[in-house]
Amino acid sequence: MELLVANIYCCRVVRDRGIYGTAVVTYQILESVNVTSVTVSSLFVSTTGLVLFADRQFNAELTVTPLSTGLPHFDLHYTVQLFNVTGKFASTK
């Protein structure tokens, strides 16, 4: 992930199985150590969401915003898991 501005991170999600039709990818943030879901109110503004791809769109950005707790966090690692890809092929009619 790349730091955009203070406490906002962005990562690029790339479609590699074709670019035709729309696609929706669901994501979830997990604790890397326990591989468990992080509760929404604990560390991030949102821990689940959607990445939307328009027809012929090759990549999209996923933005993650941690909540500011005022406490230093050293060596915390999280995983963004992508799952549940759905799509619809664009009709040429």
N, C-alpha and C positions, 0 to 999 in steps of 0.2 A: 504494500500500500504506500501511497505517496501522500505526504503531508501537504495539504493545500494552503490552509491558513491555520492559525492557532486552534488546535483540537478538532480539526475537520480533516478526515482522511478519505482518499479516493482510490479506487482500484478499477482497472479497465477489465471488462468482461468481453471476451471475443467469441463470436460465432464461428465455429470451424466445420460445421456440417451443412453448409449452404447458406445463402443469404436471401432466398426467395420466400416470401410470406412473412407474416408477423410471428413473433415468438415472445413468450413470457417465461422468465426464470424466477423461481422463488429462492430467497436466500434467508439464512439464519446465522446469527453469531453464536459461537460455542466457546466455552472455556477450553483451551488447549490441553490443560492438565487433566481435567475430569471428563472431557468430551460431553459436557452437559450444557443445556440451554442456559443462557444468562437471562435473568429476569429484566423486563423492560425498565423498571424503576431503579435498578441497581447501578449500572455503569454506562449505559448508552441511551441516547434519545429514543432510538428504536432498535430492536434486536432482530426483527424480521421485516421483510419487504419484498418488492418485486423489481426486477430489471426488465424493462420493456424494449423490444427490438421492433422497429418498423420494417416493412418490406424493403429488402436490399440494404438494410443497415448491418454493417460488419461488426461494429463494437459499440458498447454502451458503458457508461460510468456508474459505479455503485459508490455512494457516499456514506460514510460511517461517522457519526458524531458522538464522541464520548461525553458524558456528563462531567462537569467540573465539581469535584468533591472537596477541593482545597487541600487534599492530602497527596503527598508524592506517591507514585506507583512505580516501583522498580521491577523490572523483569516480569511483567505481566504479558501473557501471550494469549491471543484469541484466534479462532479460526472462523472464516466466513465460508459456510457450506452452501453450495448451490445445489438445488434439487427441484424436482417437479417441473420439468420443461414442458410447456404446452405451446402449440402453434396452429396456425391456419395458413394454408397456401393461398396466395392471391389468385383469384380467378382472372382469366384473360378475356372473358366475355364482356 
